């Protein structure tokens, strides 16, 4: 049975809403790190409850393409959704008493989100072309963020009762599973097979992994490392300075996702005007957000940093995906996007150690403020590089 464009978009958008499920942990981390039963656990182990989803995401985002070729993209996406539900159940029933189960839940989040992230980003490239594809990728990012906002908000309310109840948000997978099951096509689009036959006819600049694509991957890695500093530290920053409660931290995460959602809605229009320089713009505003948070402090400026970071994230990621999908052969799109997603997730996993290492060059005991400033400077430097990289690519695309 053929599906309409609206049905296909509905299935893609519904699945995309779960890509930030593990972000509920960001708001919980300040409480988890001071939870009495976990007091004997080393800080570098505790932080893994935040970073492990990204590490596991690396593996499964790159496996998603090969797995989908065997069992179809639709079944792979449905499997990812079911695994996210399992992650929430494991944490909810066993995580409060045993940190190992929290880590297991984080790993399962990574499996599910890894399977979803690559395929939900690849599907627009399968079914849509040109500006419609770019606009859909931006709209998709909007749904990612609005989904994250909804889950973070509900998680914040539930954590006010007991922090472990935040994991109940994983049950949002049930209606989403139904939407994907009924709206996403079971068969792969014929266009994908037809295009694969024309790979050899593509121009030189559209090779499998051109120097430009490799450069975008490197930019994605650097961005992931230094962008994540805010997410990894805002809850600790609030706990350290007594800025609100665990519910307030959840609302910070909610605002980050909410503004990202608004950016996603506006993405198509912004991309028309700024093209790939949207990524450069995102680096700058993310850095500004962290700098003003350090200088002025206070809960209002934590929210401002979250808002700028969320808006910037939604400007950057679809731009990376658009540039990669537009500069590889059609038969390599899913694999290339899997690699892009994987290296970004791996960068986030390594972020705390890299940022700590860089910050320790300038101070013997890295502080939260020090890490935020170092990350801001790195993002501003990256903005300079990306300006020249994307200026050149946008000029070529216009020819």
Secondary structure, 3 states (H helix, E strand, C coil): CCCCHHHHHHHHHHHHCCCCHHHHHHHHHHHHCCCHHHCCCCHHHHCHHHHHHHHHHHHHHHHHHHHHHHHCHHHHHHHHHHHHHHHHHHHHHHHCCCHHHHHHHHHHHHHHHHHHHHHHHHHHHHHCCHHHHHHHHHHHHHHHHHHHHHHHHHHHHHHCCCHHHHHHHHHHHHHHHHHHHHHCCCCCCHHHHHHHCCHHHCCHHHCCCCHHHHHHHHHHHHHHHHHHHHHHHHHHHHHHCCCCCHHHHHHHHHHHHHHHHHHHHHHHHHHHHHCCHHHHHHHHHHHHHHHHHHHHCCHHHHHHHHHHHHHHHHHHHHHHHHHHHCCCCHHHHHHHHHHHHHHHHHHHHHHHHHHHHHHCCCCCCCCHHHHHHHHHHHHHHHHHHHHHHHHHHHHHHHC
